[in-house]
Amino acid sequence: MRVDAMRAALKKRLEAALERNKTRAEIWSCLAQMYVDAYAFGFQADPNDIDRALDAARRGVEFDRTQQTGVVT
C-alpha cells in the first residue's frame, strides 16, 4: 500500500472515530498531527492543512488540557 493511501485510510478512520465520540482528545491530537505533517512535508499539498491542524489541536486541548500530544501540536 502506498504512503498516501495509508495516510488517507488513517485519516478516514480517525474522522470516523470522532463521529462516534467527539470528546476524545487523543484522536483530535492525532488528526492535528496528520495535518501538521501534511503541511510541513507537502503531503497532499492543501494550504488549509495548517488551519485544520490548529483547529483539531484546540479541540483536543478543550477536552483534555493534560493530553500532551494536543498541547505540543
Sequence and secondary structure as in RCSB ss.txt:
>XXXX:A:sequence
MRVDAMRAALKKRLEAALERNKTRAEIWSCLAQMYVDAYAFGFQADPNDIDRALDAARRGVEFDRTQQTGVVT
>XXXX:A:secstr
  HHHHHHHHHHHHHHHHHH TT HHHHHHHHHHHHHHHHHTGGG TTHHHHHHHHHHHHHHH TT HHHHH 
